Amino acid sequence: MDNRHFMEINKTVFEAAFERNGKCFLLIDASLRKYQSDDSLYKIMESHSIHSIKFNKKELHGALPLYLVPLDFKIKQDVELFNYSIRHALTELDLGRINAGEGRSVCAWISTELNREQLSESISGMIIQPLQSGNDILVRYFDPSVFGLLLSILDNWQSQQLLRDINFWCYIDGDGNAQVINGGGEQTKKLNYSLGLSEDDLSKINNILVINRVLRLYRKNKSVKTLSEQQVAELLHPAILFFYSTFSAVDDGVADFCLDVLSARWPFYQGVLFGQHILDKRNKHLNGYIDLKSMVEIDMWKKIMLLA
């Protein structure tokens, strides 16, 4: 890990997390602890006050171990834990660990005027979201691999509702960059946790799994100048919806299609040439993206990918 990069991330998160009142909360997800090769963070946390987030849904009792650790910049041990959590979060981004399914335990550093119990209740309430259809879903918005991609889906009101009682939600995205998201900073308890999610919102939320899978493949190719996680989300949310409505309701070929979109850096599937050489060639025997693409000559495919 580059020490300069660590210091830059540490400074950005520290200033945002402790700016308002000199205190913040470290949010930890211990769901995959038994699969992780390094549990040193948990051992350091043992000497600190740890609050387990409680859920009203019985199905989540013990199944989703989320912890809040209060940190005070005036307390040396708290600052040491803060520094270690930054370093640990960056270590968790190692592609080998991600591909091994170790997951990410360091979720966020949260600045808020709420006390520990109020913040715990707020996070617990936001995780279970009712749909307009009447069903409930679990939204892992606290997960740093989900948070930024989710914000790209939510409208302004939904984003404000999610972070209304937060000063700053700080996390490290999958590119290893510090992200500081401004919240409403309200000091009062939320009376309603619903984001008003529609079935369309649910479809996009489900696609976050696909985007993260594509991101892992995309980041492997270090020879390509990479787009940021936010740029990837902007390109892939509509692209995935197009793929499933055009080629397949399952995942066959979706990763290849998404990587092509990222390589082109624009929605090339909206172009005239794509329509002529891919869409117009579909029939009941030939409807898969990979098969259709394989029939296009290399020079023509380059033209299809170019922004006209």
C-alpha positions in Angstrom: 0.0 0.0 0.0 1.3 3.4 -1.0 1.9 5.4 2.2 1.2 8.7 0.4 -2.2 7.5 -0.8 -3.0 6.3 2.8 -2.1 9.7 4.2 -4.3 11.5 1.6 -7.3 9.2 2.3 -6.7 9.4 6.1 -6.7 13.3 6.0 -9.8 13.5 3.9 -11.9 11.2 6.0 -10.5 12.5 9.3 -11.4 16.1 8.5 -14.9 15.2 7.4 -15.7 12.7 10.1 -14.5 14.8 13.1 -15.2 18.3 11.7 -18.6 19.0 13.3 -18.2 17.9 16.9 -14.9 16.0 17.2 -16.6 12.7 17.3 -17.8 10.1 14.7 -18.9 6.5 14.5 -17.0 3.7 12.8 -19.5 1.3 11.1 -18.4 -2.3 10.9 -20.0 -5.3 9.1 -18.8 -8.6 10.6 -20.9 -10.8 8.3 -17.9 -12.4 6.5 -15.4 -12.4 9.4 -15.0 -16.1 9.4 -14.0 -16.0 5.7 -11.4 -13.2 6.1 -7.7 -13.9 6.3 -7.0 -10.9 8.6 -9.1 -10.3 11.7 -6.6 -7.9 13.4 -9.2 -5.0 13.2 -11.6 -7.0 15.4 -8.9 -7.7 17.9 -8.1 -4.0 18.2 -11.8 -3.2 18.5 -12.1 -5.4 21.6 -10.6 -2.7 23.8 -13.2 -0.2 22.6 -16.9 0.3 23.3 -18.8 -1.6 20.6 -22.5 -1.3 20.0 -24.4 -4.0 18.1 -27.2 -2.7 15.9 -30.5 -4.3 16.7 -33.1 -5.1 14.1 -36.9 -5.4 14.5 -37.0 -8.2 11.9 -36.4 -11.5 13.7 -34.8 -13.0 10.5 -31.9 -10.6 10.9 -31.1 -11.4 14.5 -27.5 -12.8 14.4 -27.6 -12.9 10.5 -26.4 -9.4 10.0 -23.8 -8.4 12.6 -23.3 -4.6 12.3 -21.4 -2.7 14.9 -21.0 1.0 15.7 -17.8 2.1 17.5 -17.8 5.6 18.8 -14.6 7.5 18.2 -13.4 10.8 19.8 -10.4 12.7 18.3 -9.3 13.8 21.7 -8.8 10.2 22.8 -5.5 8.7 21.6 -6.7 5.1 21.4 -9.7 6.2 19.3 -7.5 8.0 16.8 -5.2 4.9 16.6 -8.3 2.8 15.8 -9.4 5.3 13.3 -6.1 5.3 11.5 -5.9 1.5 11.6 -9.5 1.2 10.2 -8.5 3.4 7.2 -5.5 1.2 6.5 -7.5 -2.0 7.0 -10.2 -0.7 4.6 -7.6 -0.1 1.9 -6.1 -3.5 2.4 -9.6 -5.1 2.0 -9.7 -3.7 -1.6 -7.0 -6.2 -2.7 -8.4 -7.9 -5.7 -7.2 -11.3 -4.5 -9.2 -10.9 -1.3 -12.3 -9.6 -3.1 -12.3 -12.4 -5.6 -11.8 -14.9 -2.7 -15.1 -13.7 -1.2 -13.6 -12.1 1.9 -15.8 -9.0 1.5 -15.3 -5.6 3.2 -15.8 -5.2 6.9 -15.1 -1.4 7.2 -18.2 0.3 6.0 -18.1 3.9 6.9 -17.1 6.7 9.2 -20.2 8.6 10.2 -20.5 12.2 11.5 -23.9 12.8 13.1 -25.5 14.7 15.9 -27.4 11.5 16.9 -26.3 9.5 19.8 -25.3 5.8 19.5 -28.8 4.4 20.1 -30.4 6.9 17.8 -28.0 6.2 15.0 -28.4 2.5 15.5 -32.1 2.8 15.2 -31.8 4.9 12.1 -29.5 2.4 10.3 -31.7 -0.5 11.3 -34.8 1.3 10.1 -33.3 2.2 6.7 -32.1 -1.3 5.9 -35.6 -2.8 5.6 -37.4 -0.9 2.8 -41.0 -1.3 1.8 -41.8 -1.3 -1.9 -44.8 0.4 -3.4 -46.1 -3.1 -4.2 -46.4 -3.8 -0.4 -43.4 -6.2 -0.1 -40.2 -5.5 1.9 -36.6 -5.8 0.8 -33.3 -5.7 2.5 -31.1 -2.9 1.2 -27.4 -3.2 2.1 -26.9 0.5 1.7 -24.2 0.6 4.4 -21.9 -1.7 2.3 -19.2 0.5 0.6 -19.5 -1.6 -2.5 -23.2 -0.7 -2.6 -23.5 2.8 -1.2 -22.2 4.8 -4.1 -23.9 2.7 -6.7 -27.2 3.1 -4.8 -26.9 6.9 -4.7 -26.6 6.9 -8.5 -30.1 5.3 -8.5 -31.9 7.3 -5.9 -33.5 10.7 -6.7 -32.8 13.8 -4.7 -35.6 13.2 -2.2 -34.7 9.6 -1.7 -31.0 10.6 -1.1 -32.0 13.3 1.4 -34.3 10.8 3.2 -31.5 8.3 3.4 -29.0 10.8 4.9 -31.3 13.3 6.6 -29.9 12.8 10.1 -26.2 12.4 8.9 -23.6 15.2 8.8 -21.2 13.3 6.6 -21.1 9.7 5.5 -17.5 8.9 4.7 -16.4 5.7 2.9 -13.7 4.4 0.6 -15.0 3.3 -2.8 -13.8 0.3 -4.8 -11.2 2.5 -6.6 -9.6 3.2 -3.3 -10.8 6.9 -3.2 -12.3 8.6 -0.2 -15.9 9.7 -0.7 -17.5 12.2 1.6 -21.3 12.5 1.2 -23.1 15.4 2.8 -26.3 14.7 4.7 -29.0 16.8 6.1 -27.4 17.0 9.6 -30.8 17.0 11.4 -30.7 16.3 15.1 -34.2 14.8 15.3 -35.2 11.2 15.1 -36.7 10.1 11.8 -40.4 9.2 12.0 -40.4 7.5 8.6 -37.6 5.4 7.1 -39.2 4.6 3.8 -37.4 5.7 0.6 -40.6 5.1 -1.5 -38.9 2.5 -3.7 -40.7 1.5 -6.8 -40.4 -1.8 -8.8 -38.1 0.1 -11.2 -35.9 1.1 -8.3 -35.8 -2.6 -7.2 -34.6 -3.7 -10.7 -31.8 -1.2 -10.6 -30.8 -2.2 -7.1 -30.7 -5.8 -8.1 -28.3 -4.8 -10.9 -25.8 -3.5 -8.4 -24.6 -7.1 -8.0 -24.0 -7.2 -11.8 -22.1 -3.9 -11.8 -19.8 -5.1 -8.9 -19.1 -8.3 -10.8 -18.2 -6.3 -13.9 -16.1 -3.9 -11.9 -14.0 -6.8 -10.6 -13.3 -7.9 -14.2 -12.7 -4.3 -15.4 -10.2 -3.5 -12.6 -8.1 -6.6 -13.5 -7.1 -5.0 -16.8 -4.5 -2.5 -15.6 -3.4 -1.7 -19.1 -6.7 0.2 -19.7 -7.2 3.7 -18.4 -10.1 3.1 -16.0 -13.2 5.0 -15.5 -14.2 5.9 -11.9 -16.7 3.9 -10.0 -19.3 6.7 -10.4 -18.7 6.9 -14.2 -19.1 3.1 -14.5 -22.4 3.3 -12.6 -23.6 6.0 -14.9 -22.9 4.0 -18.0 -24.0 0.5 -16.8 -27.3 1.2 -15.0 -29.1 1.9 -18.4 -26.9 -0.6 -20.3 -27.9 -3.5 -18.1 -31.6 -2.6 -18.4 -31.2 -2.5 -22.2 -29.4 -5.9 -22.2 -32.1 -7.7 -20.2 -34.9 -6.2 -22.2 -33.2 -7.0 -25.6 -31.1 -10.1 -25.3 -31.8 -12.2 -22.2 -33.6 -12.1 -18.9 -30.7 -14.0 -17.4 -27.0 -13.2 -17.1 -25.7 -15.0 -20.2 -23.4 -12.4 -21.9 -24.2 -9.5 -19.7 -20.7 -9.1 -18.3 -19.2 -9.2 -21.9 -21.8 -6.6 -23.0 -21.0 -4.3 -20.0 -17.3 -4.6 -20.5 -17.8 -3.5 -24.1 -19.8 -0.5 -23.0 -17.0 0.5 -20.6 -14.4 -0.1 -23.4 -16.4 2.2 -25.7 -17.1 4.7 -23.0 -20.5 5.5 -24.4 -23.8 3.7 -25.0 -22.7 2.3 -28.4 -25.8 0.0 -28.4 -27.8 3.1 -29.3 -25.9 3.6 -32.5 -27.2 2.9 -36.0 -24.4 0.4 -36.8 -25.2 -1.6 -33.7 -28.8 -1.8 -34.8 -27.8 -2.9 -38.3 -25.2 -5.5 -37.4 -26.6 -6.8 -34.1 -30.2 -6.0 -33.4 -31.4 -6.6 -37.0 -29.7 -9.9 -37.1 -31.6 -11.4 -34.2 -34.0 -14.3 -34.8 -35.5 -17.1 -32.7 -32.4 -19.2 -33.2 -29.9 -16.5 -32.8 -30.6 -14.0 -30.0 -27.5 -14.1 -27.7 -25.2 -11.1 -27.5 -22.0 -13.1 -27.6 -23.1 -15.2 -30.7 -24.3 -12.1 -32.5 -21.1 -10.2 -31.8 -19.0 -13.1 -33.0 -20.6 -12.8 -36.5 -19.4 -9.2 -36.9 -16.0 -8.6 -38.6 -13.3 -7.0 -36.5 -13.1 -3.8 -38.5 -16.8 -3.3 -38.4 -16.9 -4.0 -34.7 -14.4 -1.2 -34.2 -16.6 1.1 -36.1 -19.6 0.1 -34.0 -17.7 0.9 -30.8 -16.5 4.3 -32.0 -18.5 7.4 -31.0 -19.8 8.8 -34.3 
